[in-house]
């Protein structure tokens, strides 16, 4: 499942879909993950600029920068809570997950995320998705990565229902 096997790609994909991120209600967690995975797969195709069926780190980094720019409304190189709130409100997107991700990315905890802080997540996600560690995430690697996400979401949902 294309999971862009190189954490960079997945980070980019997740960042670019952050506005449509998962809501917090456990009953539909798997459904939300599946919908997000569908969006990630569509973005994978867009990121694969050379159409070789894989996303390499350069392609992933370019996508990551583009995702950051969508949030950085005033172009000052940082994304603050007001920009996140505006993006979430404008698109009717779920804000809790977006805010949670941005807070996590805010390394110095000053209330805004710089491009550098934002891009530090790229290697982690890219490396998780890049199963064979060849510096590219193939569609098959992405698919396996997304399958694992869906299974984790299902387990969490089942656990929440049991409690």
N, C-alpha and C positions, 0 to 999 in steps of 0.2 A: 504494500500500500504506500508506496512512494514517500513515505514519512521523511523525506529529504535527508535521510540517514545521517546527514552531517549537521549536527545541532544548529548550525548557522541557518540552514534552510528552514528547519522547523521553527526556529526562533523568529525568523522573518515571517514565515507563514502565520505563526501564532500572533505575532505583533500586528500583522496586517489584518488579522481577523479579530483582534482584541475587542473591538467595539461590539462585536456580535458574540462575545464570549459567553461561557456557561453561566447560567443563573444558579442560585444556591439551593433550590428545592430538590431534595434527594430523589423524589419520586420520578422525575424525568431526567435525571443526570445522564443516563445512557443515551437518551434521545438527543439531548443537547450536544453531547460529544460526537454523536454520529453526524449531526448537522454541521458542526464545526469541521469535522474531518472532510466532509464533502466540499466545504469552502476551501480547505487547505489543498485538496487535490486539484481544484480549479486553479488556484494560485500557483501551484507547482508548474502547470503547463505554461503559465505566463512568465514564470521565472526562468524557464529553460530557453533562454534566448537563442542558443545555437541549435536547438531542436535535436540534441543528441540523446534525448530520453533520460537525462540526468541533470541535476543541478549541482554545480561545483561551488566552491566557496566564493569565488568572484561573483557569480550570478546571485548567490545567496546574500552576499554583502550589499550588492546593488539593490536588491529587493528590501533588505533591512533598512537601508538609508531612505528609500522611498516611503516605507511605512512610517518611519520617524517623521519625515517631512509632512505627512498627512496630519499628524497630531500637532506639529509645531506651527500653529496658525499664524503667529506673528513673525516667524522666521528668525528668531533670536538664538537658535541653537539649543534651546531648552524647551521642555514640555512641563508646564505647571498644572496644578489642579484645575485652574479655570479653563485651560485649553482642553483638558480631558473632559471636564463637565460639558463644555460647549460641543465637543465632538459627539459625546454620548447623547446629549439632548437633541442635537441636530439630526442625527441618524436614528433616533429612537432606539439606540443600542443599550444593552444592559451594562450599567455603570459599575456595579459592585466588582465584577471580575476584572474590568479594565483598571479600576482604581487599585485593586489588589496587586495586579501585575506591575503597574507603574510604581507603587510603593516598594515593591520588592526590587525593582530596578534602580530605585533611588539610593545609590550606594552611600552617599554622605548624609542622607536623611535631612536634606535642606528644603524639601517640599517641591523640588523640581528635578527632572531627569534630563541630563545632558545627552548629547549624541553618543559620547564615549560610554556613559553608563548604560545607555540603551543597547549599544552594540556589544557590550561584554557578555550578554546572554547568548549571542549568536554561536560562539564555539561550543558551548555546553549542549545546546539543542542539536546542532549539526553533528556533533560527535555521537550523540545518542542514536541519531537516525542512520548514520553512515556505518552500517553493520560490518562491512568488509574493510573499513578504514582506508579506502583508496582516494579520499578527498572529494568524493561525489556521492550524491544521494540519488539512487535510481528510483524508478516508480515502484519496483518490487520492494526495495528497502523502505520506502515511504509507506507502502501498504502494510508491511509487517509492523512498522512503528505505530501506525494508526490502529491496527488491530489490537495491539497491546494496550493502547489508550482506552479503546472501547471495552476491553475485558476488565481493566481496572475500574472503569466507571460502573460497569455492571456489578462487580464485586462490592463496591461502595454502596450502590443502590440496594443490593440484596442485604447487606449488613444493616443499612438504615431501616429497611423494612422489618428486619428481625428484631430490632430494638424497640 
